[in-house]
Amino acid sequence: MNIFESALSQIKKAGTSVMIDPDMIARLSVPDKRIHVSIPVQMDDGTVQIFQGYRTQYNNARGPYKGGVRFHPKVDENEVNALALWMTIKCAVANIPLGGAKGGITVDPKRLSQGELERLSRGYSKAMYDLIGPDQDIPAPDVNTNEQIMAWMLDEYENIARHKLPGAFTGKPLALGGSLGREAATGQGGANILRYLAKKKNWTPQETTVAIQGFGNVGYHGARLIQDLGYKVVALSDSRSAIYNEEGLDVSAAHVYKQQTNGLSGFPDARDLKNDELLSLPVSVLIPAALENAINDDNVSNIKASVIIELANGPVSNTADAVLAHNDVMVVPDVLANAGGVIVSYFEWVQNKTQQYWSEDDVHHRLDSLLFDAFEDVWNVSVQHNTSLREAAYIVAIKKIVDALALKHSQR
Ligand code: GLU
């Protein structure tokens, strides 16, 4: 089963359990539009290399398509389709008036110079020009893309359009109409989710230990903010190394160390672990914040955490998910746990449209309010239907999307 097929089976399962019209599930089982472009880029040595770019516009029943653009060597059409479907569900769970999309380029950006990266980013924006825009489809950062890349893409877009359209992209730098609080938003949302969950479970921060896989934008801000709330972050990892101290790590010091040494290995006051060992630590909460399928058939039986909060998209495979449920490990699904990013993207888009800019405090309060309501909705549905939080999140989302679809199409 490829990753898109796994994502589809989540929809089908939720649809069957609450008896959604099978025609509607069939409708939601195919993306609206799949775009695949070739992007020629002049390399620094004078040669031209052709990169493959994708954008899947999955569903826009509830609002313009929305979702990030990923730069990674493993990007392909199935992955982009799955990620676009998850965005559709995520925006509906978060109750923001947006549909779902995702894009990507098959590339290892670490092998490109700044100039090559800029030309590639501009090439993507140019190739997608007709299909994106503030009321059409709004890209944002994802794995290996950031505010600088959004700035290049937006500049290219506005140059072609010949007018200012800051709402065509989110996750922009502040100087170009970005929102305060956007950069840390996914991590902030993850920290909020842990806070809501701890309340349900009567956990105190001091006795709650957390291990985080992935130390990019999401993992770093998540770890920092979770530590700020008083929780003990005992383990961190990046793609090459992992570190552990059962008394707790200093997340900010680890971040500085990673910037200086380009890794985490050898961090003072911690023990180095093999990368995969982080997943099997005896912690209260395990937070995968890297890529898909981190927790899979091979390692699921080693998991000792009592809760998993998915800050990455799709970090638990379907079969691993079933094993975790059987072992009573609670999983807070990606479509809820990492929705903080797209929620603040939505705020950015609203600020661009109204040309009124909000304080960071205001952004935090609004994020907390939307995410808390989403968490409560999902929690209550899971209690009511006796399902996992993932299935509950899909039930919440699919009902909203299907309602919107039904209102539009009397003939469907
Ligand atoms: N890439 C992020 C996600 O997967 C954010 C998407 C957005 O802001 O549009 O949720």
Boltz pocket constraint, residues with backbone or C-beta under 6 A from the ligand:
constraints:
  - pocket:
      binder: B
      contacts: [[A, 66], [A, 67], [A, 68], [A, 69], [A, 138], [A, 139], [A, 140], [A, 141], [A, 142], [A, 143], [A, 170], [A, 313], [A, 338], [A, 339], [A, 341], [A, 342], [A, 343], [A, 345]]
      max_distance: 6.0
